[in-house]
Amino acid sequence: MDVREVGGRQEPPPRERPVRLGVGFLAYNEEELIAKTVEEAVTSLSAIPGLTWHVVVVNDGSRDRTGEIAEEL
C-alpha cells in the first residue's frame, strides 16, 4: 500500500471505492437491550464519513418481544 504525507503525518491514499460494512446482531430474548444496542451501532456507524453500512438483527427464536422490537427499528 502506498503512503502519502498529509499535514506532517502519513496516511494511506484515498479509497477509490466506497467502504461498505455489514453489522449483524444475534438476539435471543434481548427485548430489554436490543433497541439500545442497535441505536448505538447506528449512531457510531453514521459518524464515519464515507461509510456505507447496514445492520441486521437475527431473532434467534426469542420468546419475548425481541423480534417485534427489532422490526420497529
Number of C-alpha atoms within 10 A of each C-alpha: 5 7 11 13 10 10 7 7 8 11 12 11 12 9 8 6 7 10 11 10 11 9 13 11 14 11 18 17 16 20 18 12 12 22 16 11 12 19 12 12 14 15 10 10 17 13 9 10 8 12 13 13 14 13 14 12 17 15 19 14 11 14 12 13 16 23 21 11 15 18 10 7 10
